[in-house]
Amino acid sequence: SSYLDSIPGLVRGDYAESDAQYVLALEALKKRLKSIDGLPIVENYASPEEVMKQVQKDMRKCISLIYSKSIRQQILSVQRSSLLHFCRDPVAYYYLDLDVAQRLNNYVAFDERCVLLLTGPEGSGKTSFLRTWLNLYESRRNPRDSY
């Protein structure tokens, strides 16, 4: 039994493709992916969280194989500088949910630099949230460097 089978009938349509043309295209893509040696494939998973855990492991493994530790640290340093520069301009009229911000603080502090996937519809405030949170996080982390 797959995760899709566990979704109630009316909601399942949001997760399953019904157009025959797209079903065939998806099956062809799956077949091509399965033909690539060494490519990790997760099938018959119990939940999306299970797939994401495996993706996270595989991403870490790939990044470690491709980049040395010093290169990874340089890349992270450049990314951090870019984000800090981007976040210098405050977001007007954004209310930061402090409970959510604290959960992100804990994630950053205690989760060994796992990947963060922030999702939401276009215009829902993902970027504004991250900009506002990062400004607050950095100002508390480095009070002398706050903007």
C-alpha positions in Angstrom: 0.0 0.0 0.0 1.3 3.4 -0.9 0.9 6.8 0.7 -1.5 7.8 -2.2 -3.7 4.8 -1.3 -4.1 6.2 2.3 -5.5 9.5 1.1 -9.3 9.8 1.2 -11.0 9.6 -2.2 -12.1 13.2 -2.6 -8.7 14.6 -1.7 -6.7 12.0 -3.6 -7.4 13.8 -6.9 -5.2 16.7 -5.6 -2.2 14.2 -5.5 -2.8 11.9 -8.4 -2.7 12.7 -12.1 -5.8 11.8 -14.1 -4.9 13.1 -17.6 -3.8 10.0 -19.5 -1.2 12.0 -21.5 0.5 13.1 -18.2 0.2 9.7 -16.7 2.2 8.3 -19.6 4.8 11.0 -19.4 5.2 10.5 -15.7 5.6 6.7 -16.2 8.2 7.3 -18.9 10.1 9.7 -16.6 10.0 7.1 -13.8 11.3 4.4 -16.1 14.2 6.7 -17.3 15.1 7.5 -13.7 15.1 3.9 -12.6 17.4 3.0 -15.5 20.2 5.3 -14.1 22.6 3.2 -12.0 23.1 4.5 -8.4 20.3 7.0 -8.5 18.3 6.7 -5.2 14.6 6.0 -5.8 12.0 5.9 -3.1 8.9 3.9 -3.8 5.9 2.8 -1.9 6.6 5.3 0.9 4.3 5.7 3.9 4.4 9.5 4.0 6.0 12.5 2.3 8.1 13.0 5.4 9.7 9.6 4.8 10.7 10.6 1.3 12.1 13.9 2.5 14.2 12.2 5.1 15.7 10.0 2.4 16.2 13.0 0.1 18.0 14.9 2.9 20.4 11.9 3.4 21.0 11.6 -0.3 21.6 15.3 -0.7 24.1 15.4 2.1 25.9 12.4 0.7 26.1 14.0 -2.8 27.2 17.3 -1.5 29.9 15.7 0.6 31.1 13.7 -2.4 31.2 16.6 -4.7 32.6 19.3 -2.4 35.4 19.2 0.1 34.7 20.5 3.6 36.6 23.7 3.0 34.7 24.4 -0.3 31.4 23.8 1.5 32.4 26.2 4.2 33.3 28.8 1.6 30.0 28.4 -0.2 28.1 28.7 3.0 30.0 31.8 3.9 29.2 33.4 0.5 25.6 32.4 0.8 25.4 33.9 4.3 26.9 37.1 3.1 24.4 37.3 0.2 21.5 36.6 2.5 22.6 39.2 5.0 23.0 41.8 2.2 19.5 40.9 0.8 18.0 41.3 4.3 19.4 44.7 5.1 16.3 46.5 3.9 13.5 45.9 6.4 10.2 44.6 5.1 7.4 47.1 5.6 4.3 45.9 7.4 5.2 42.4 8.1 4.1 40.8 11.4 6.5 38.1 12.5 4.8 35.2 14.3 7.2 34.8 17.3 6.3 31.2 17.9 7.2 30.3 14.3 10.3 32.4 14.5 11.4 30.6 17.7 10.8 27.2 16.0 13.1 28.3 13.2 15.7 29.6 15.8 15.7 26.2 17.4 16.0 24.5 14.0 19.0 26.5 13.1 20.6 26.1 16.5 20.1 22.4 17.0 19.5 20.6 13.8 23.0 20.1 12.4 22.4 22.3 9.4 19.6 20.3 7.8 17.9 21.6 4.7 15.0 23.9 5.3 12.1 23.8 2.8 9.7 26.6 3.2 6.7 26.3 1.0 3.5 28.3 0.4 1.6 29.9 -2.4 3.0 32.8 -4.3 2.6 36.0 -2.4 2.0 34.3 0.9 5.0 36.0 2.6 7.8 33.3 2.5 10.5 35.8 1.5 9.2 38.5 3.8 9.2 36.0 6.7 12.7 34.9 6.1 14.0 38.5 5.6 12.3 39.6 8.8 13.4 36.6 10.8 17.0 36.7 9.6 17.2 40.4 10.6 16.0 39.6 14.0 18.1 36.5 14.3 21.3 38.3 13.3 20.6 41.3 15.5 20.3 39.0 18.5 23.3 37.0 17.4 25.6 40.0 16.7 24.1 43.0 18.5 26.9 45.3 17.3 26.3 44.4 13.6 22.5 44.9 13.6 21.0 47.1 10.9 
